[in-house]
Amino acid sequence: MEELKANRDDVHQKMEIAEQRSGLQRTEEVRLWLQNVMKIEQKFQALSSKKSVKLGRLILCGLCSKSLRSSY
């Protein structure tokens, strides 16, 4: 995920510079790619928070310990 964010930031920065210096406009492909990255980030955040909630419920129920390694 970090690599995707870094690529997004690089593309966005290059586009900003090109738009300011040359008056170029983003292609539809670039605009769509940036939108897709944003959607992926949102889905990742949602899944990550769900994972934390589910893991917390398992810990509260005593089904696993906080340290998954210590449960083996």
C-alpha positions in Angstrom: 0.0 0.0 0.0 2.9 2.3 0.8 4.3 1.8 -2.7 1.0 2.7 -4.3 0.7 5.8 -2.2 4.3 6.8 -3.2 3.4 6.3 -6.9 0.3 8.3 -6.5 2.1 11.2 -4.9 4.8 11.1 -7.6 2.3 11.1 -10.4 0.3 13.9 -8.8 3.3 16.0 -8.2 4.5 15.6 -11.8 1.1 16.5 -13.1 0.9 19.6 -11.0 4.3 20.7 -12.3 3.4 20.0 -15.9 0.1 21.8 -15.6 1.7 24.9 -14.0 4.7 25.2 -16.3 3.4 24.0 -19.7 -0.3 24.5 -19.4 -0.8 20.8 -20.1 -3.9 19.0 -18.9 -4.3 15.6 -17.4 -5.3 12.8 -19.7 -8.5 10.9 -18.9 -6.3 7.9 -18.3 -4.3 9.7 -15.5 -7.5 11.1 -14.0 -9.1 7.7 -13.9 -5.9 6.1 -12.4 -5.8 8.7 -9.6 -9.5 8.1 -8.9 -8.9 4.3 -8.8 -6.0 4.7 -6.4 -8.3 6.8 -4.1 -11.0 4.0 -4.2 -8.3 1.4 -3.4 -7.1 3.4 -0.4 -10.6 3.8 0.9 -11.3 0.0 0.6 -7.9 -0.7 2.3 -8.8 1.6 5.2 -12.2 0.0 5.6 -10.8 -3.5 5.5 -8.0 -2.6 7.9 -10.4 -1.1 10.5 -12.7 -4.2 10.1 -9.8 -6.4 10.8 -8.9 -4.5 14.0 -12.5 -4.8 15.2 -12.8 -8.5 14.5 -9.4 -9.2 16.1 -10.5 -7.2 19.1 -13.7 -9.3 19.4 -11.7 -12.5 19.3 -9.4 -11.3 22.0 -12.4 -10.3 24.2 -13.9 -13.7 23.7 -10.7 -15.3 24.7 -10.3 -17.1 21.4 -6.9 -15.7 20.8 -4.3 -13.7 22.7 -3.2 -10.2 21.8 0.1 -11.6 20.6 -0.7 -14.1 17.9 2.8 -15.6 18.1 2.4 -16.4 21.8 -0.7 -18.4 21.0 1.3 -21.0 19.2 
